[in-house]
Amino acid sequence: WTPAGDDEYAVLLEDDIEVAPSFYAWLKYSLLMYRYSGEAAADADMIGISLYTPRLVEVRIPRRRINLYAELRGQPFLQQLPCSWGALFFPES
């Protein structure tokens, strides 16, 4: 994928991913909030919006299981690890 401009985005999904019926609405809302809202705390280091909640800390050995969904009660969160399982990537990344 090669974006034609700064307002062109791509949703990349693994071939075995099944998304929730609300995934497009959630992605679009998140994109508008993080990229186009005047109140958004724009983060120049943000490269995309993931649709995946990690279940394992993969950058340390030994790996340990985590349950961020339970800890955060379903709230969106920022993390520094990209995930290719399902994400919307920003054109400049």
C-alpha positions as CSV (number, residue, x, y, z in Angstrom):
1,W,0.0,0.0,0.0
2,T,1.3,3.4,-1.0
3,P,-0.8,6.3,0.2
4,A,-1.7,9.0,-2.3
5,G,-1.8,11.7,0.3
6,D,-1.8,12.5,4.1
7,D,-5.5,11.8,4.3
8,E,-5.4,8.3,2.9
9,Y,-5.4,5.4,5.4
10,A,-5.2,1.6,5.2
11,V,-6.8,-1.1,7.3
12,L,-4.6,-4.2,7.2
13,L,-6.0,-7.4,8.6
14,E,-4.5,-10.9,8.9
15,D,-6.2,-13.5,6.7
16,D,-7.7,-15.3,9.8
17,I,-9.1,-12.2,11.6
18,E,-12.7,-11.8,12.3
19,V,-13.7,-8.3,13.2
20,A,-16.6,-7.1,15.3
21,P,-19.6,-5.5,13.5
22,S,-18.6,-2.1,15.1
23,F,-15.0,-2.2,14.1
24,Y,-15.3,0.4,11.3
25,A,-17.3,2.8,13.4
26,W,-14.8,2.5,16.2
27,L,-11.8,3.0,13.9
28,K,-13.3,6.0,12.2
29,Y,-14.2,7.6,15.6
30,S,-10.7,6.9,16.9
31,L,-9.1,8.3,13.7
32,L,-11.2,11.5,13.9
33,M,-10.3,11.9,17.6
34,Y,-6.6,11.2,17.4
35,R,-5.8,12.9,14.1
36,Y,-8.4,15.5,13.3
37,S,-9.8,16.8,16.6
38,G,-8.7,20.2,17.8
39,E,-8.7,18.9,21.3
40,A,-6.8,15.7,20.6
41,A,-3.3,15.4,22.1
42,A,-1.7,14.8,18.8
43,D,1.3,12.5,19.2
44,A,3.8,12.7,16.4
45,D,5.1,9.2,17.3
46,M,1.7,7.5,16.7
47,I,1.8,5.4,13.6
48,G,-1.7,3.8,13.7
49,I,-4.6,2.5,15.6
50,S,-4.7,-1.2,16.5
51,L,-7.7,-3.5,16.7
52,Y,-5.9,-5.9,18.9
53,T,-5.6,-6.3,22.7
54,P,-2.3,-8.0,23.5
55,R,-2.5,-11.1,25.7
56,L,1.2,-11.7,26.0
57,V,4.2,-9.4,26.7
58,E,6.4,-10.5,23.8
59,V,9.4,-8.2,24.3
60,R,10.7,-9.7,27.4
61,I,11.8,-13.2,28.3
62,P,10.3,-15.0,30.0
63,R,7.1,-13.9,28.3
64,R,4.2,-13.3,30.6
65,R,0.4,-13.3,30.1
66,I,-1.5,-10.1,30.7
67,N,-5.2,-9.2,30.6
68,L,-5.4,-5.5,29.7
69,Y,-9.1,-5.9,28.7
70,A,-10.0,-6.8,32.3
71,E,-7.7,-4.2,33.8
72,L,-9.0,-1.4,31.7
73,R,-12.6,-2.6,31.5
74,G,-12.7,-2.3,27.7
75,Q,-11.4,1.3,27.5
76,P,-9.1,2.2,24.6
77,F,-5.4,2.6,25.6
78,L,-2.1,3.7,24.0
79,Q,0.8,1.3,23.8
80,Q,4.2,1.4,22.2
81,L,4.1,-1.9,20.4
82,P,2.6,-2.1,16.9
83,C,0.5,-5.1,16.0
84,S,0.0,-6.4,12.5
85,W,-3.1,-8.6,13.4
86,G,-5.4,-5.8,12.6
87,A,-4.6,-2.1,12.4
88,L,-5.2,1.2,10.7
89,F,-1.9,2.7,9.6
90,F,-1.2,6.3,9.1
91,P,0.1,7.4,5.7
92,E,3.4,8.9,6.9
93,S,4.4,5.8,8.9
